[in-house]
């Protein structure tokens, strides 16, 4: 949401709160016939807390007091509304890919930060979760680029049984480019 860039912190918070209450909640109620907006708002906040992590529907369900199947359904609805993006794991076997766990990203890093109460640029840049937000931003940029580009690419991630991970694989024109995303104090690296 570029219109919030450069706004004072209080105005930006007011904007996101208004956006969630008027636009997003209205769309969610209409699209998914959700009647419990309080639980849904908690679910949305729970999703923001898990940004750049593998999705655990049971954890989301417990935090929101809903069934895991409802958490999965609500996640799909958020994907359909382009609020979140689920990054599928890399696999050279399409059938295997279906059984693996996706990672959750927000299409708008600012909205995610607002939901998690990381309200200032300094807090976001230097806070404990700053690496997650940086990874969210880096992953979402090529996702948005391919959504509007003539050429299409496949974006996935890789994690083996020893928890070794490559944050992003971008496959385009039979070429695969792996990216490792790291944010450490004083350094931001995308390789």
GILIN-V473608 format. One record per helix or strand of 3 or more residues. SS is the DSSP state (@ for helix, = for strand). FROM is the first residue (numbers start at 0). LEN is the number of residues. If there is no record, write none. Layout:
[[SS:FROM:LEN] [SS:FROM:LEN]]
//
This chain:
[[@:1:3] [@:8:24] [@:36:13] [@:56:8] [@:67:13] [=:83:4] [@:93:4] [=:102:4] [@:108:7] [@:120:6] [@:129:19] [=:153:6] [=:164:8] [=:174:5] [=:180:4] [=:186:4]]
//
